[in-house]
Amino acid sequence: FHVTPIGTLLSYFSKDVDTYDDVLVDNMLMFFILFWILIFAFGVVAFKLPLFLAIIGGLAVVYLYVVRIFIRTSVPLKKAAGESQSQVVAHTAETLSGLAVVRAFRMQDHFLTDNLKFQTRSTVVTFSLTNLSLWLAFRADIIGSLLVLGCCLLAVLDSSMSAAIAGVIVSNSFQILLFFSIMSRFLGEIHDNMNAVEAARRYSELEAEHEPIAEMEIPTVWPSEGEINFEGVVMPYL
């Protein structure tokens, strides 16, 4: 840990540990609950409307393409977010530890300028991640709306279907729209929070510090004498 920036460590042991201990577990639980609800809803609709499977297959290809773009864009943004947060924490912690020096040399303005720069970068990256999640949610809503439209059209065009069965199918299609949008949001959060798991894996693979192979032998008379020489030292207080 001697070569690891303090901001990265503080961010990991505070935010990342809480993420994969609490947030990620809840997200995955909700994702799988919604996933099986969607599977059963698809099964109910496809049992009476086999052509609905063709619509699901076509829109599934579109959805996978959208998710692929989301993942490719989210990875560098999430990495930049972690780095920017670590810079803010490290800069603030190191400045507070040397607050006396900052005041002695009247560098408050310099600290505020650098801190504002780090805060701005962190805010921009966080804002971009939020917009990316909204981008995925918007397209998931469009795909879900197309699923509902296709289901309703098939139910209306099938003249042999009773009104009760058509009502059940349309009701399930609206459930598909609702749960599909929520599941997509949890999918995006799971992908973003996996960055905490990656950090845990990276720290777990750090090489441990080894004990010295042979201890240094200290002379019996040590130190033999004590002496400190100051040559050409200037220590002004500005």
C-alpha atoms as a printed R data frame, in Angstrom:
    type eleno elety resid chain resno       x       y       z
1   ATOM     1    CA   PHE     A     1   0.000   0.000   0.000
2   ATOM     2    CA   HIS     A     2   3.010   2.322   0.066
3   ATOM     3    CA   VAL     A     3   2.635   3.025  -3.646
4   ATOM     4    CA   THR     A     4  -1.184   3.276  -3.697
5   ATOM     5    CA   PRO     A     5  -2.688   6.809  -3.650
6   ATOM     6    CA   ILE     A     6  -4.527   7.505  -0.427
7   ATOM     7    CA   GLY     A     7  -7.608   8.738  -2.270
8   ATOM     8    CA   THR     A     8  -8.018   5.416  -4.065
9   ATOM     9    CA   LEU     A     9  -7.802   3.515  -0.789
10  ATOM    10    CA   LEU     A    10 -10.268   5.786   0.988
11  ATOM    11    CA   SER     A    11 -12.698   5.538  -1.915
12  ATOM    12    CA   TYR     A    12 -12.405   1.752  -1.973
13  ATOM    13    CA   PHE     A    13 -12.802   1.092   1.765
14  ATOM    14    CA   SER     A    14 -15.708   3.539   2.061
15  ATOM    15    CA   LYS     A    15 -17.713   3.479  -1.166
16  ATOM    16    CA   ASP     A    16 -16.683   0.331  -3.033
17  ATOM    17    CA   VAL     A    17 -16.982  -2.011  -0.046
18  ATOM    18    CA   ASP     A    18 -20.493  -0.715   0.649
19  ATOM    19    CA   THR     A    19 -21.332  -1.105  -3.044
20  ATOM    20    CA   TYR     A    20 -20.563  -4.813  -3.408
21  ATOM    21    CA   ASP     A    21 -21.685  -5.682   0.142
22  ATOM    22    CA   ASP     A    22 -25.083  -3.988  -0.017
23  ATOM    23    CA   VAL     A    23 -26.029  -2.166  -3.230
24  ATOM    24    CA   LEU     A    24 -24.864  -4.775  -5.743
25  ATOM    25    CA   VAL     A    25 -26.563  -7.638  -3.879
26  ATOM    26    CA   ASP     A    26 -29.904  -5.804  -3.846
27  ATOM    27    CA   ASN     A    27 -29.589  -4.877  -7.520
28  ATOM    28    CA   MET     A    28 -28.886  -8.456  -8.580
29  ATOM    29    CA   LEU     A    29 -31.752  -9.765  -6.454
30  ATOM    30    CA   MET     A    30 -34.226  -7.337  -8.022
31  ATOM    31    CA   PHE     A    31 -32.850  -8.035 -11.510
32  ATOM    32    CA   PHE     A    32 -33.433 -11.785 -11.258
33  ATOM    33    CA   ILE     A    33 -36.902 -11.288  -9.732
34  ATOM    34    CA   LEU     A    34 -37.915  -9.047 -12.636
35  ATOM    35    CA   PHE     A    35 -36.229 -11.382 -15.125
36  ATOM    36    CA   TRP     A    36 -38.370 -14.362 -14.095
37  ATOM    37    CA   ILE     A    37 -41.509 -12.214 -14.021
38  ATOM    38    CA   LEU     A    38 -40.775 -11.239 -17.627
39  ATOM    39    CA   ILE     A    39 -40.126 -14.854 -18.616
40  ATOM    40    CA   PHE     A    40 -43.527 -15.940 -17.270
41  ATOM    41    CA   ALA     A    41 -45.247 -12.933 -18.872
42  ATOM    42    CA   PHE     A    42 -43.650 -13.765 -22.224
43  ATOM    43    CA   GLY     A    43 -44.744 -17.380 -21.793
44  ATOM    44    CA   VAL     A    44 -48.384 -16.419 -21.161
45  ATOM    45    CA   VAL     A    45 -48.502 -14.221 -24.251
46  ATOM    46    CA   ALA     A    46 -46.567 -16.605 -26.507
47  ATOM    47    CA   PHE     A    47 -48.803 -19.543 -25.480
48  ATOM    48    CA   LYS     A    48 -51.798 -17.899 -27.166
49  ATOM    49    CA   LEU     A    49 -49.872 -15.850 -29.760
50  ATOM    50    CA   PRO     A    50 -46.954 -17.884 -31.165
51  ATOM    51    CA   LEU     A    51 -46.149 -15.083 -33.633
52  ATOM    52    CA   PHE     A    52 -45.234 -12.942 -30.650
53  ATOM    53    CA   LEU     A    53 -42.001 -14.951 -30.374
54  ATOM    54    CA   ALA     A    54 -40.913 -13.557 -33.755
55  ATOM    55    CA   ILE     A    55 -41.434 -10.009 -32.465
56  ATOM    56    CA   ILE     A    56 -39.465 -10.852 -29.309
57  ATOM    57    CA   GLY     A    57 -36.596 -12.258 -31.383
58  ATOM    58    CA   GLY     A    58 -36.357  -9.183 -33.613
59  ATOM    59    CA   LEU     A    59 -36.486  -6.698 -30.741
60  ATOM    60    CA   ALA     A    60 -34.063  -8.801 -28.686
61  ATOM    61    CA   VAL     A    61 -31.411  -8.250 -31.379
62  ATOM    62    CA   VAL     A    62 -32.006  -4.496 -31.198
63  ATOM    63    CA   TYR     A    63 -31.869  -4.551 -27.399
64  ATOM    64    CA   LEU     A    64 -28.574  -6.471 -27.363
65  ATOM    65    CA   TYR     A    65 -27.102  -3.932 -29.773
66  ATOM    66    CA   VAL     A    66 -28.204  -1.066 -27.497
67  ATOM    67    CA   VAL     A    67 -26.766  -2.800 -24.409
68  ATOM    68    CA   ARG     A    68 -23.485  -3.393 -26.271
69  ATOM    69    CA   ILE     A    69 -23.168   0.334 -27.006
70  ATOM    70    CA   PHE     A    70 -24.056   1.120 -23.387
71  ATOM    71    CA   ILE     A    71 -21.357  -1.191 -22.000
72  ATOM    72    CA   ARG     A    72 -18.659   0.086 -24.381
73  ATOM    73    CA   THR     A    73 -19.427   3.661 -23.345
74  ATOM    74    CA   SER     A    74 -19.926   2.992 -19.647
75  ATOM    75    CA   VAL     A    75 -16.577   1.269 -19.020
76  ATOM    76    CA   PRO     A    76 -14.292   4.288 -19.679
77  ATOM    77    CA   LEU     A    77 -16.753   6.658 -17.987
78  ATOM    78    CA   LYS     A    78 -16.882   4.509 -14.855
79  ATOM    79    CA   LYS     A    79 -13.092   4.319 -14.768
80  ATOM    80    CA   ALA     A    80 -12.847   8.094 -15.120
81  ATOM    81    CA   ALA     A    81 -15.447   8.518 -12.353
82  ATOM    82    CA   GLY     A    82 -13.407   6.396  -9.943
83  ATOM    83    CA   GLU     A    83 -10.212   8.297 -10.730
84  ATOM    84    CA   SER     A    84 -11.860  11.703 -10.376
85  ATOM    85    CA   GLN     A    85 -13.446  10.795  -7.018
86  ATOM    86    CA   SER     A    86 -10.104   9.501  -5.750
87  ATOM    87    CA   GLN     A    87  -8.419  12.773  -6.763
88  ATOM    88    CA   VAL     A    88 -10.980  14.820  -4.836
89  ATOM    89    CA   VAL     A    89 -10.650  12.680  -1.692
90  ATOM    90    CA   ALA     A    90  -6.847  12.532  -1.864
91  ATOM    91    CA   HIS     A    91  -6.460  16.268  -2.471
92  ATOM    92    CA   THR     A    92  -8.784  17.183   0.398
93  ATOM    93    CA   ALA     A    93  -7.258  14.674   2.854
94  ATOM    94    CA   GLU     A    94  -3.674  15.650   2.083
95  ATOM    95    CA   THR     A    95  -4.489  19.367   2.325
96  ATOM    96    CA   LEU     A    96  -6.185  18.912   5.715
97  ATOM    97    CA   SER     A    97  -3.200  16.960   7.012
98  ATOM    98    CA   GLY     A    98  -0.916  19.844   5.996
99  ATOM    99    CA   LEU     A    99  -3.308  22.657   6.842
100 ATOM   100    CA   ALA     A   100  -0.724  24.485   8.934
101 ATOM   101    CA   VAL     A   101   1.663  24.650   5.983
102 ATOM   102    CA   VAL     A   102  -1.089  25.875   3.652
103 ATOM   103    CA   ARG     A   103  -1.943  28.694   6.051
104 ATOM   104    CA   ALA     A   104   1.701  29.532   6.705
105 ATOM   105    CA   PHE     A   105   2.435  30.062   3.003
106 ATOM   106    CA   ARG     A   106  -1.012  31.617   2.327
107 ATOM   107    CA   MET     A   107  -1.885  29.008  -0.347
108 ATOM   108    CA   GLN     A   108  -5.619  28.895   0.341
109 ATOM   109    CA   ASP     A   109  -6.473  30.235  -3.113
110 ATOM   110    CA   HIS     A   110  -4.235  27.644  -4.741
111 ATOM   111    CA   PHE     A   111  -5.999  24.883  -2.809
112 ATOM   112    CA   LEU     A   112  -9.443  26.193  -3.762
113 ATOM   113    CA   THR     A   113  -8.462  26.412  -7.445
114 ATOM   114    CA   ASP     A   114  -7.139  22.852  -7.587
115 ATOM   115    CA   ASN     A   115 -10.048  21.470  -5.552
116 ATOM   116    CA   LEU     A   116 -12.575  23.208  -7.805
117 ATOM   117    CA   LYS     A   117 -10.847  21.716 -10.842
118 ATOM   118    CA   PHE     A   118 -11.062  18.192  -9.396
119 ATOM   119    CA   GLN     A   119 -14.690  18.729  -8.305
120 ATOM   120    CA   THR     A   120 -15.644  19.965 -11.782
121 ATOM   121    CA   ARG     A   121 -14.100  16.952 -13.473
122 ATOM   122    CA   SER     A   122 -15.862  14.583 -11.065
123 ATOM   123    CA   THR     A   123 -19.204  16.351 -11.626
124 ATOM   124    CA   VAL     A   124 -18.873  16.208 -15.407
125 ATOM   125    CA   VAL     A   125 -18.145  12.473 -15.364
126 ATOM   126    CA   THR     A   126 -21.017  11.774 -12.940
127 ATOM   127    CA   PHE     A   127 -23.391  13.821 -15.099
128 ATOM   128    CA   SER     A   128 -22.289  11.852 -18.176
129 ATOM   129    CA   LEU     A   129 -22.952   8.545 -16.386
130 ATOM   130    CA   THR     A   130 -26.423   9.731 -15.380
131 ATOM   131    CA   ASN     A   131 -27.209  10.746 -18.962
132 ATOM   132    CA   LEU     A   132 -25.944   7.381 -20.195
133 ATOM   133    CA   SER     A   133 -28.342   5.566 -17.844
134 ATOM   134    CA   LEU     A   134 -31.204   7.734 -19.111
135 ATOM   135    CA   TRP     A   135 -30.118   6.948 -22.681
136 ATOM   136    CA   LEU     A   136 -30.450   3.214 -21.986
137 ATOM   137    CA   ALA     A   137 -33.768   3.642 -20.142
138 ATOM   138    CA   PHE     A   138 -35.273   5.670 -23.012
139 ATOM   139    CA   ARG     A   139 -34.414   3.049 -25.607
140 ATOM   140    CA   ALA     A   140 -35.594   0.252 -23.318
141 ATOM   141    CA   ASP     A   141 -38.948   2.068 -23.039
142 ATOM   142    CA   ILE     A   142 -39.176   2.286 -26.837
143 ATOM   143    CA   ILE     A   143 -38.458  -1.437 -27.220
144 ATOM   144    CA   GLY     A   144 -41.006  -2.264 -24.505
145 ATOM   145    CA   SER     A   145 -43.615  -0.059 -26.200
146 ATOM   146    CA   LEU     A   146 -43.033  -1.876 -29.488
147 ATOM   147    CA   LEU     A   147 -43.541  -5.202 -27.691
148 ATOM   148    CA   VAL     A   148 -46.868  -3.954 -26.303
149 ATOM   149    CA   LEU     A   149 -47.908  -2.627 -29.719
150 ATOM   150    CA   GLY     A   150 -47.093  -5.914 -31.448
151 ATOM   151    CA   CYS     A   151 -48.912  -7.910 -28.770
152 ATOM   152    CA   CYS     A   152 -52.041  -5.736 -28.981
153 ATOM   153    CA   LEU     A   153 -52.098  -5.861 -32.790
154 ATOM   154    CA   LEU     A   154 -51.811  -9.651 -32.807
155 ATOM   155    CA   ALA     A   155 -54.590  -9.936 -30.207
156 ATOM   156    CA   VAL     A   156 -56.902  -7.638 -32.188
157 ATOM   157    CA   LEU     A   157 -56.235  -9.265 -35.574
158 ATOM   158    CA   ASP     A   158 -56.890 -12.766 -34.220
159 ATOM   159    CA   SER     A   159 -60.660 -13.052 -34.708
160 ATOM   160    CA   SER     A   160 -60.837 -16.474 -33.052
161 ATOM   161    CA   MET     A   161 -59.595 -15.163 -29.715
162 ATOM   162    CA   SER     A   162 -62.161 -14.451 -27.008
163 ATOM   163    CA   ALA     A   163 -62.351 -11.087 -25.270
164 ATOM   164    CA   ALA     A   164 -61.252 -12.547 -21.928
165 ATOM   165    CA   ILE     A   165 -58.099 -14.119 -23.401
166 ATOM   166    CA   ALA     A   166 -57.324 -10.892 -25.288
167 ATOM   167    CA   GLY     A   167 -57.673  -8.925 -22.052
168 ATOM   168    CA   VAL     A   168 -55.261 -11.261 -20.252
169 ATOM   169    CA   ILE     A   169 -52.722 -10.941 -23.079
170 ATOM   170    CA   VAL     A   170 -52.948  -7.154 -23.207
171 ATOM   171    CA   SER     A   171 -52.642  -6.971 -19.401
172 ATOM   172    CA   ASN     A   172 -49.499  -9.109 -19.504
173 ATOM   173    CA   SER     A   173 -48.082  -6.979 -22.294
174 ATOM   174    CA   PHE     A   174 -48.340  -3.879 -20.087
175 ATOM   175    CA   GLN     A   175 -46.567  -5.783 -17.330
176 ATOM   176    CA   ILE     A   176 -43.835  -6.567 -19.837
177 ATOM   177    CA   LEU     A   177 -43.442  -2.854 -20.596
178 ATOM   178    CA   LEU     A   178 -43.230  -1.918 -16.921
179 ATOM   179    CA   PHE     A   179 -40.925  -4.661 -15.714
180 ATOM   180    CA   PHE     A   180 -38.733  -4.549 -18.820
181 ATOM   181    CA   SER     A   181 -37.937  -0.876 -18.203
182 ATOM   182    CA   ILE     A   182 -37.176  -1.460 -14.527
183 ATOM   183    CA   MET     A   183 -35.051  -4.523 -15.308
184 ATOM   184    CA   SER     A   184 -33.029  -2.522 -17.836
185 ATOM   185    CA   ARG     A   185 -32.349   0.128 -15.191
186 ATOM   186    CA   PHE     A   186 -31.145  -2.505 -12.726
187 ATOM   187    CA   LEU     A   187 -29.004  -4.044 -15.463
188 ATOM   188    CA   GLY     A   188 -27.262  -0.703 -15.985
189 ATOM   189    CA   GLU     A   189 -26.730  -0.253 -12.237
190 ATOM   190    CA   ILE     A   190 -25.297  -3.771 -11.918
191 ATOM   191    CA   HIS     A   191 -22.844  -3.093 -14.707
192 ATOM   192    CA   ASP     A   192 -21.782   0.200 -13.135
193 ATOM   193    CA   ASN     A   193 -21.410  -1.313  -9.668
194 ATOM   194    CA   MET     A   194 -19.255  -4.163 -10.967
195 ATOM   195    CA   ASN     A   195 -16.447  -1.610 -10.966
196 ATOM   196    CA   ALA     A   196 -16.316  -2.087  -7.172
197 ATOM   197    CA   VAL     A   197 -15.830  -5.836  -7.664
198 ATOM   198    CA   GLU     A   198 -13.028  -5.124 -10.122
199 ATOM   199    CA   ALA     A   199 -11.358  -2.887  -7.536
200 ATOM   200    CA   ALA     A   200 -11.646  -5.637  -4.913
201 ATOM   201    CA   ARG     A   201 -10.096  -8.158  -7.304
202 ATOM   202    CA   ARG     A   202  -7.271  -5.750  -8.118
203 ATOM   203    CA   TYR     A   203  -6.434  -5.136  -4.466
204 ATOM   204    CA   SER     A   204  -6.684  -8.834  -3.620
205 ATOM   205    CA   GLU     A   205  -4.015  -9.575  -6.236
206 ATOM   206    CA   LEU     A   206  -1.531  -7.038  -4.869
207 ATOM   207    CA   GLU     A   207   1.730  -8.636  -3.857
208 ATOM   208    CA   ALA     A   208   2.090  -8.662  -0.095
209 ATOM   209    CA   GLU     A   209   5.098  -7.053   1.528
210 ATOM   210    CA   HIS     A   210   7.674  -9.657   2.431
211 ATOM   211    CA   GLU     A   211   9.593  -9.824   5.658
212 ATOM   212    CA   PRO     A   212  13.332  -9.165   5.286
213 ATOM   213    CA   ILE     A   213  15.250 -12.302   4.492
214 ATOM   214    CA   ALA     A   214  17.980 -11.589   7.016
215 ATOM   215    CA   GLU     A   215  17.783  -9.157   9.887
216 ATOM   216    CA   MET     A   216  20.459  -6.520  10.106
217 ATOM   217    CA   GLU     A   217  22.787  -6.958  13.009
218 ATOM   218    CA   ILE     A   218  23.046  -3.826  15.126
219 ATOM   219    CA   PRO     A   219  26.383  -3.123  16.763
220 ATOM   220    CA   THR     A   220  26.483  -3.596  20.507
221 ATOM   221    CA   VAL     A   221  27.409   0.077  20.969
222 ATOM   222    CA   TRP     A   222  24.946   1.954  18.806
223 ATOM   223    CA   PRO     A   223  24.783   4.796  18.258
224 ATOM   224    CA   SER     A   224  28.322   5.513  19.284
225 ATOM   225    CA   GLU     A   225  27.699   9.275  19.195
226 ATOM   226    CA   GLY     A   226  24.920  11.694  18.268
227 ATOM   227    CA   GLU     A   227  25.540  14.684  16.005
228 ATOM   228    CA   ILE     A   228  23.412  16.828  13.694
229 ATOM   229    CA   ASN     A   229  25.001  19.340  11.320
230 ATOM   230    CA   PHE     A   230  23.055  22.191   9.688
231 ATOM   231    CA   GLU     A   231  24.862  23.831   6.777
232 ATOM   232    CA   GLY     A   232  23.355  26.654   4.700
233 ATOM   233    CA   VAL     A   233  19.842  26.136   6.070
234 ATOM   234    CA   VAL     A   234  17.332  28.977   5.740
235 ATOM   235    CA   MET     A   235  13.905  28.663   7.391
236 ATOM   236    CA   PRO     A   236  11.887  31.863   6.920
237 ATOM   237    CA   TYR     A   237   8.276  32.221   8.037
238 ATOM   238    CA   LEU     A   238   6.353  34.060   5.308
